[in-house]
Amino acid sequence: MPLFALHAIDRPGALPLRLEHYAAHRAFVETEAEHGITIVLSGPLQSDDGETMTGSLFIIEAADRAAVEAFVKADPFTLGNVWGEVTITRFHRRKG
């Protein structure tokens, strides 16, 4: 099954929204199987000093891009207007 990299950058000033929707987002991530995907790894992107969350990165195994797009569309961070720019790119794993 193909892999996809999901790279989501928070909107400027979205940290309060991120914190507000964080618990719902974490619970949603646990429903991956219901959405037909497998999250290989995920976590928050951070500022260089490691103090502030600035976005999210996922490596997702899915049958196709449409499954990843549907997952993103239903995520509380999307619904809560946390993420600004979201990029989904097919990914070919070479090592690890």
Backbone hydrogen bonds in HBPLUS format (Angstrom, degrees):
<---DONOR---> <-ACCEPTOR-->    atom                        ^
c    i                          cat <-CA-CA->   ^        H-A-AA   ^      H-
h    n   atom  resd res      DA  || num        DHA   H-A  angle D-A-AA Bond
n    s   type  num  typ     dist DA aas  dist angle  dist       angle   num
A0062-ALA N   A0002-PRO O   3.07 MM  60  5.98 158.0  2.12 161.1 168.1     1
A0091-PHE N   A0003-LEU O   2.86 MM  88  5.21 168.9  1.87 132.6 131.8     2
A0004-PHE N   A0060-ILE O   2.71 MM  56  5.14 143.8  1.84 145.7 158.1     3
A0060-ILE N   A0004-PHE O   2.81 MM  56  5.14 169.4  1.82 155.4 158.6     4
A0005-ALA N   A0089-THR O   2.72 MM  84  5.19 166.1  1.73 159.1 158.8     5
A0089-THR N   A0005-ALA O   2.93 MM  84  5.19 159.0  1.97 145.9 152.9     6
A0006-LEU N   A0058-PHE O   2.87 MM  52  4.97 168.9  1.88 144.7 148.1     7
A0058-PHE N   A0006-LEU O   2.92 MM  52  4.97 153.9  1.99 143.5 150.1     8
A0007-HIS N   A0087-THR O   2.89 MM  80  5.18 168.1  1.90 156.4 160.4     9
A0087-THR N   A0007-HIS O   2.84 MM  80  5.18 163.5  1.86 147.7 153.3    10
A0008-ALA N   A0056-SER O   2.89 MM  48  5.09 177.3  1.89 158.3 158.6    11
A0056-SER N   A0008-ALA O   2.75 MM  48  5.09 152.6  1.83 144.3 152.7    12
A0009-ILE N   A0085-GLU O   2.84 MM  76  5.33 167.0  1.86 161.4 164.5    13
A0084-GLY N   A0009-ILE O   2.72 MM  75  5.72 168.9  1.73 152.7 156.7    14
A0010-ASP N   A0054-THR O   2.88 MM  44  5.51 170.3  1.89 136.4 138.0    15
A0011-ARG N   A0082-VAL O   2.82 MM  71  5.96 164.4  1.84 166.7 165.1    16
A0014-ALA N   A0011-ARG O   3.07 MM   3  5.30 145.7  2.19 143.2 136.7    17
A0017-LEU N   A0014-ALA O   2.94 MM   3  5.19 115.7  2.36 107.0 123.3    18
A0018-ARG N   A0014-ALA O   2.81 MM   4  6.07 158.3  1.85 160.3 167.8    19
A0019-LEU N   A0015-LEU O   2.97 MM   4  6.20 165.4  1.99 158.5 160.5    20
A0020-GLU N   A0016-PRO O   3.00 MM   4  6.16 150.3  2.09 140.2 148.8    21
A0021-HIS N   A0017-LEU O   2.96 MM   4  6.15 151.5  2.04 151.8 158.0    22
A0022-TYR N   A0018-ARG O   2.89 MM   4  5.66 108.7  2.41 142.3 159.1    23
A0025-HIS N   A0021-HIS O   2.91 MM   4  6.08 156.5  1.97 155.4 162.9    24
A0026-ARG N   A0022-TYR O   2.88 MM   4  6.15 164.8  1.91 158.9 162.2    25
A0027-ALA N   A0023-ALA O   3.02 MM   4  6.22 160.0  2.06 147.5 152.8    26
A0028-PHE N   A0024-ALA O   2.90 MM   4  6.06 154.3  1.97 144.9 152.5    27
A0029-VAL N   A0025-HIS O   2.91 MM   4  6.20 155.9  1.97 154.3 160.1    28
A0030-GLU N   A0027-ALA O   3.19 MM   3  5.36 130.2  2.46  98.6 110.9    29
A0031-THR N   A0028-PHE O   2.83 MM   3  5.31 161.1  1.87 117.0 123.5    30
A0032-GLU N   A0029-VAL O   3.34 MM   3  5.73 144.7  2.48 120.0 118.9    31
A0034-GLU N   A0031-THR O   2.92 MM   3  5.46 129.5  2.18 116.3 129.5    32
A0035-HIS N   A0032-GLU O   2.87 MM   3  5.20 145.6  1.99 108.1 119.2    33
A0037-ILE N   A0032-GLU O   3.30 MM   5  5.51 173.2  2.31 138.8 137.8    34
A0036-GLY N   A0033-ALA O   3.07 MM   3  5.03 164.9  2.09 104.7 108.4    35
A0038-THR N   A0061-GLU O   2.87 MM  23  5.00 152.9  1.95 147.6 154.0    36
A0061-GLU N   A0038-THR O   2.72 MM  23  5.00 172.0  1.72 159.3 160.6    37
A0040-VAL N   A0059-ILE O   2.76 MM  19  5.39 148.3  1.86 151.6 161.3    38
A0041-LEU N   A0059-ILE O   3.41 MM  18  5.33 155.1  2.47 135.5 138.2    39
A0059-ILE N   A0041-LEU O   2.88 MM  18  5.33 155.1  1.94 154.5 154.1    40
A0043-GLY N   A0057-LEU O   3.02 MM  14  5.64 137.4  2.21 152.1 162.8    41
A0057-LEU N   A0043-GLY O   2.94 MM  14  5.64 158.6  1.99 166.1 173.3    42
A0045-LEU N   A0055-GLY O   2.85 MM  10  4.77 163.7  1.88 108.5 114.1    43
A0054-THR N   A0045-LEU O   2.78 MM   9  5.34 163.2  1.81 128.9 134.4    44
A0047-SER N   A0052-THR O   2.81 MM   5  5.34 144.8  1.93 149.9 161.3    45
A0050-GLY N   A0047-SER O   2.81 MM   3  5.24 161.7  1.85 119.4 125.5    46
A0067-ALA N   A0064-ASP O   3.22 MM   3  5.71 134.4  2.44 107.9 117.6    47
A0068-VAL N   A0065-ARG O   3.03 MM   3  5.20 117.4  2.44 100.4 115.6    48
A0069-GLU N   A0065-ARG O   2.87 MM   4  6.18 163.6  1.89 159.7 164.9    49
A0070-ALA N   A0066-ALA O   2.95 MM   4  6.12 155.3  2.02 145.5 151.6    50
A0071-PHE N   A0067-ALA O   3.08 MM   4  6.27 154.3  2.14 140.6 147.5    51
A0072-VAL N   A0068-VAL O   2.93 MM   4  6.21 163.7  1.95 156.9 160.6    52
A0073-LYS N   A0069-GLU O   2.93 MM   4  6.11 161.3  1.97 148.7 154.0    53
A0074-ALA N   A0070-ALA O   3.17 MM   4  6.37 142.9  2.32 142.8 151.0    54
A0075-ASP N   A0072-VAL O   3.14 MM   3  5.20 150.9  2.23 103.3 112.0    55
A0078-THR N   A0075-ASP O   2.91 MM   3  5.32 133.7  2.12 110.7 123.1    56
A0079-LEU N   A0075-ASP O   2.98 MM   4  6.32 167.1  1.99 157.8 160.5    57
A0080-GLY N   A0076-PRO O   2.71 MM   4  5.56 141.8  1.85 135.6 145.8    58
A0082-VAL N   A0077-PHE O   2.82 MM   5  4.96 150.2  1.91 154.2 161.0    59
A0083-TRP N   A0077-PHE O   3.35 MM   6  6.01 157.6  2.40 127.2 132.0    60
A0081-ASN N   A0078-THR O   3.08 MM   3  5.24 163.6  2.11 109.9 113.4    61
